[in-house]
């Protein structure tokens, strides 16, 4: 997701979130403000409550993580609410399959 040198080891921690359908999804999580690549997927602004507990604050989808979570983050339509809620991280999951699949997962 991030611009990084090629590596055999993925240094980005992963979190598993469960959707309303009880389907589980594995996301990379990063501190807010990291630079993302221009690829589409689903994202979750969240904050950590304990070593093993995370709270989701906002779930969204985009066709371009770089634009939505890097270039235009401050212009996000819910940014004020997200930051007031104490979001510290953003989880991101690449979704191949287009807008319909991203929206399905987001919902």
C-alpha positions as CSV (number, residue, x, y, z in Angstrom):
1,X,0.0,0.0,0.0
2,X,2.8,2.4,0.9
3,X,5.6,3.4,-1.4
4,X,8.4,1.2,-0.1
5,X,11.5,-0.7,-1.3
6,X,10.9,-4.3,-2.3
7,X,11.2,-6.5,0.7
8,X,10.7,-10.2,1.5
9,X,9.1,-9.2,4.8
10,X,6.0,-7.1,5.0
11,X,6.7,-4.6,7.8
12,X,3.1,-3.4,8.1
13,X,1.0,-4.9,10.9
14,X,-2.3,-6.3,10.0
15,X,-5.7,-6.2,11.7
16,X,-8.7,-8.4,11.0
17,X,-12.0,-6.7,11.0
18,X,-15.4,-8.5,10.9
19,X,-18.1,-7.0,8.7
20,X,-21.9,-7.0,9.4
21,X,-22.2,-10.2,7.3
22,X,-19.7,-11.8,9.8
23,X,-17.1,-12.0,6.9
24,X,-13.6,-11.2,8.1
25,X,-11.2,-8.9,6.2
26,X,-7.5,-8.4,6.8
27,X,-6.3,-4.8,6.6
28,X,-2.8,-3.2,6.9
29,X,-2.8,-0.5,9.5
30,X,-0.7,2.7,9.4
31,X,-0.5,5.9,11.3
32,X,-2.6,8.6,9.8
33,X,-0.6,10.7,7.4
34,X,1.3,7.9,5.7
35,X,1.7,8.2,1.9
36,X,-0.4,5.6,0.0
37,X,-0.1,4.3,-3.5
38,X,-2.8,5.1,-6.1
39,X,-4.9,1.9,-5.8
40,X,-8.5,1.3,-4.8
41,X,-9.9,-0.3,-1.7
42,X,-11.6,0.0,1.6
43,X,-10.3,1.9,4.5
44,X,-11.1,2.3,8.2
45,X,-10.1,5.2,10.4
46,X,-9.6,3.8,13.9
47,X,-8.0,4.1,17.3
48,X,-6.4,1.6,19.6
49,X,-8.1,1.1,23.0
50,X,-5.7,-1.6,24.3
51,X,-3.0,-4.0,23.1
52,X,-5.7,-6.2,21.3
53,X,-8.7,-3.9,21.0
54,X,-9.3,-1.4,18.2
55,X,-12.3,0.9,17.6
56,X,-13.5,1.6,14.1
57,X,-14.5,5.3,13.7
58,X,-15.3,5.5,10.0
59,X,-15.4,3.0,7.1
60,X,-15.0,4.2,3.6
61,X,-14.0,3.1,0.1
62,X,-12.0,4.8,-2.7
63,X,-10.7,4.1,-6.1
64,X,-7.4,5.8,-5.2
65,X,-5.9,5.6,-1.7
66,X,-3.2,8.2,-2.6
67,X,-5.8,10.8,-3.4
68,X,-8.3,10.1,-0.6
69,X,-5.9,9.3,2.3
70,X,-2.9,11.3,1.4
71,X,-3.4,14.2,-1.1
72,X,-7.0,15.2,0.0
73,X,-7.2,13.9,3.6
74,X,-7.9,17.3,5.1
75,X,-10.8,17.7,2.6
76,X,-12.4,14.4,3.5
77,X,-16.1,15.0,4.1
78,X,-16.0,13.5,7.6
79,X,-12.5,14.6,8.6
80,X,-13.6,16.9,11.4
81,X,-15.7,14.1,13.0
82,X,-12.9,11.5,12.4
83,X,-10.2,13.6,14.1
84,X,-12.5,14.7,16.9
85,X,-13.2,11.0,17.6
86,X,-9.5,10.5,18.2
87,X,-8.6,8.4,15.2
88,X,-4.9,7.7,15.2
89,X,-4.6,5.1,12.4
90,X,-6.0,4.1,9.1
91,X,-6.5,0.5,8.0
92,X,-6.4,-0.1,4.3
93,X,-7.3,-3.2,2.2
94,X,-6.7,-3.3,-1.5
95,X,-9.9,-4.5,-3.3
96,X,-9.7,-5.7,-6.9
97,X,-13.0,-5.9,-8.7
98,X,-14.1,-2.3,-9.0
99,X,-16.6,0.0,-7.3
100,X,-19.4,-2.5,-6.7
101,X,-17.1,-4.8,-4.7
102,X,-15.6,-1.9,-2.7
103,X,-19.1,-0.7,-1.8
104,X,-20.2,-4.2,-0.9
105,X,-17.4,-4.6,1.6
106,X,-17.8,-1.0,2.9
107,X,-21.4,-1.7,3.7
